[in-house]
Amino acid sequence: MSSRAAFLAPVIAAFLLLASGRLFATQEDPAQGERPRLKILILGGTGFIGPHEVQAALARGHEVTLFNRGRRNPGLFPELETLLGDRDPNKGEGLKALAGRKWDVVIDNSGYFPRMVRASAELLAPNVRQYIFISSISAYADNSIEGQDETAAVATMPDPASEDMGKNYEYYGALKALCEQAAEEAMPGRATIVRPGYIVGPGDDSRRFIYWPLRVRAGGEVAVPGDPEDPVQVIDGRDLAEWVVHLAEENITGVFNACGPAERLTMKELVETSARACGSDATFTWLDLAFLEGQSGVAFPIWEPYAGATRGGHCWSNARAIAAGLTFRPLEATIKDQIAWLDGLPEEKRGRATPEVPVKNEAALLEAWRAREDK
Ligand SMILES: NC(=O)c1ccc[n+]([C@@H]2O[C@H](COP(=O)([O-])OP(=O)(O)OC[C@H]3O[C@@H](n4cnc5c(N)ncnc54)[C@H](OP(=O)(O)O)[C@@H]3O)[C@@H](O)[C@H]2O)c1
């Protein structure tokens, strides 16, 4: 081999390797070659949004480690490294498995108490670049105002050191706000606070949002609360997960409401989209607020009175998140996919994820509504 050829051989080899890598990456994901591969630690990972985050991160070529107690869906990701421990440093081995390890980004899905978020964020601070804390839209103090953004005041609680969430989870939001502060204090300027509203779609076993598609699918006369134009905000867990990975890739920090969709969604659109998705000819009877207020024990999932203390509950500004890359798939896709996911679950799990349809008082409410109309 000439000296020139000897010089060029490794250069050509390196180029071919790069080119073949690019070619392969092009088939998988066009931009992979330009993106650094991140090492991502998920605190949790095996419940609802965690698996979507895992999938979104792997699809983008990142490396994922999970940290959990190994109780929920163990063995879900046999190909991933799973570190076992507890968010509570006082329980069992606590956070020991995280000590001395380095990651680019932490996604904290399982923080509910500031003491525990502080413990993990302080431990990881020297060894990670960014801490993404999954908070909640419940972190805010006041739901009465429409269109509030991330500057709105957060909820507080009488004893911030208490780890009692309250009988009806009334301190869930205040505790989340304190968790956010703990993350930011441990990693100033390096924390990303994500405040989602209702998270829905495949994997959502909360029996809330899916009530409407299932009720509409069952057909007949459907009682719907409030006014057809009442707003409703939801976010598909997959959209949330993809965006969280984007926040990690771009190292975007700050506070973000994660509520969808982009344009105002109404209850009318929710039930009509459900009818389209399920091929249902259900009819809708709208029970107005004044009527509902005169009824006792009325409980419809997701919907909140578009008045008084809850007027702004489904009207959070998502402008900042959209500017930071959050996108939303069509509602019809979310509905179809959540129903398909539910229908495909083993019987026992399906039962737990399926709300009672119709709500207990639907027939009585419709009767009372008609009696009122007859007057
Ligand atoms: N669902 C909604 O509509 C909604 C709305 C707004 C905000 N959020 C927020 O979104 C997040 C939901 O997360 P997800 O449950 O879907 O997350 P996930 O990461 O999919 O599942 C929770 C994980 O946390 C682990 N975990 C729970 N307790 C733990 C502990 N003490 N120590 C170590 N690991 C622990 C669980 O595994 P092991 O049990 O095996 O440990 C599981 O892997 C929460 O922060 C919630 O506040 C939800």
The ligand as an ORCA input file, in Angstrom:
! r2SCAN-3c Opt
* xyz 0 1
  N     -52.748     10.674     35.371
  C     -52.997     11.968     35.246
  O     -54.019     12.380     34.692
  C     -51.972     12.961     35.777
  C     -52.246     14.321     35.633
  C     -51.284     15.244     36.049
  C     -50.101     14.816     36.599
  N     -49.868     13.490     36.749
  C     -48.585     13.075     37.310
  O     -47.981     12.185     36.382
  C     -47.235     11.233     37.078
  C     -47.820      9.872     36.745
  O     -46.864      9.018     36.649
  P     -47.093      7.470     36.324
  O     -47.590      6.798     37.551
  O     -47.813      7.322     35.071
  O     -45.517      7.207     36.176
  P     -44.762      5.891     35.870
  O     -43.319      6.218     35.955
  O     -45.266      5.249     34.641
  O     -45.189      4.938     37.090
  C     -44.898      5.226     38.437
  C     -43.591      4.524     38.803
  O     -43.093      4.947     40.036
  C     -42.597      3.823     40.753
  N     -42.700      4.130     42.167
  C     -43.834      4.432     42.862
  N     -43.515      4.656     44.152
  C     -42.174      4.508     44.260
  C     -41.260      4.605     45.352
  N     -41.668      4.901     46.593
  N     -39.963      4.399     45.110
  C     -39.519      4.081     43.866
  N     -40.336      3.982     42.788
  C     -41.646      4.190     43.003
  C     -43.505      2.684     40.308
  O     -42.901      1.425     40.418
  P     -42.937      0.576     41.793
  O     -44.326      0.667     42.333
  O     -42.564     -0.787     41.328
  O     -41.926      1.199     42.674
  C     -43.686      3.019     38.836
  O     -42.628      2.507     38.053
  C     -47.353     11.535     38.559
  O     -46.289     12.332     38.995
  C     -48.656     12.323     38.618
  O     -48.701     13.196     39.719
  C     -50.774     12.557     36.358
*
